[in-house]
Amino acid sequence: MPVQRKLKMGIIGGGPGSFIGPVHYKAAILDNKVEVVAGAFSRDEVKSKKTGRQLFLNPRRVYHNYADMLESEKILPTGERIDFVTIATPNETHFMIAKEALKAGFHVMCEKPMTMNVDEARELQKIVDSTGKTFALMHNYTGYPMVKLARDMVRKGKLGEIRKIIVQYPQGRHKNPLNHLKERKSGSIEDIGTHAENLTEYITGLHMSEVCADLQILKEEPKLDYDGSCLVKFANGSRGIIQFSKIAMGEENNLGIWVYGSEKSIEWHQEQPNILKLYEPESPVQTWRRGNDYIAKVSPAAARASRLPGGHPEAFLEAFANIYRNFCDTIIQSSSGREISAVMNDFPKVSDGLRGMLFVDTVLKSSVSDEKWTKMPKR
């Protein structure tokens, strides 16, 4: 029988001062399919309880740490215990928490990066396969309707043969960006470079085959990268440029992508997410806008990801919610043995997390290599 209730969500991380944690639980409940019932929000018990009170949770289900939460929740009756875990903790903890949650029998929604290295990513993929649990990786930019439209235009050949892909992701909203990196203990390639890689492969369907990278890295400990530029070769022979930076002073969150085909080209920017521009020779620039009927004719996935009619902007929170909706619908369908449609199964998975770690590993190797090109493994 299919699930005839809201899915129950347990959150790990996302306590006081967190940016991404509240985004997760606000987005998860947007479509009225999820309720937050438990959490281990902080290593600090006082802070964890504070967040639990803010969410009006039963104090007995606000846990001191994630291990206690998993152990206590898994012995509760079906329908009362949590159905899935959302991981919104520091990067270096993602792998261990995801591993333990899957083994405890819970589905997992994980913040990126999925792991800290390729070996962990491969191990996690094996665990997902062996447990049969649904795993989603929160590459939220794939949740935007116009990104889905861009993907479907490319995959249906609307642009012709793909020849060139350019992706930029500059940030510089902090006065002291290097100190901010040290506080977070996260380099630019893990934090935003993996988003650029994921967006590239999601829209084009092309896997990177070789990378020529240059990174700027802190000279003192921790030796984190804060700026990167990559020349990229793709499996089909096309070329690309990926650049990401934490020192682009004044930039906020300026993720953008250009995909150039033999017939047409497209351009999309995260800071203006409801618009996709389409270029073709000797014609005016076309501006495609989210929420219009003509979008659904090209991309059912983009239509499914839109909640409001055109002229009523949707953005960051809704993109997260789109990932959650597809993730939750997949859990519900699989619980009843029913077919999972392609538009429903459209969310980043453990394989995407592995691709991200392969990209990180290849870029790091390339940046210290004397060779011009460094090959990127397929898996």
Buried (B, 14 or more C-beta within 10 A) or exposed (E): EEBEEBBBBBBBBBBBEBEBBBBBBEBBBBBEBBBBBBBBBBEEBEBBBBBBEEBEBEEEBBBBBBBEBBEBBBEBEEEEBBBBBBBBBEBEBBBBBBBBBBBBEBBBBBBBBBBBBBEBBBBBBEBBEEBEBBBBBBBBBBBBBBBBBBBBBBEEEBBBEBBBBBBBBBBBEBEEBBEBBBEEEBBBBBBBBBBBBBBBBBBBBBBBBBBBBEBBBBEEEEEBBBBBBBBBBBEEEBBBBBBBBBBBEEBEBBBBBBBBBEEBBBBBBBEEBBBBBBBBEEEEEEEBBBBBEEBBEBBBBBBBBBBEEBEEBBEBBBBBBBBBBBBBBBBBBBBEEEEBBEBBBBBBBBBBBBBBBBBBBBBBBBBEEEEEBBBBEEE
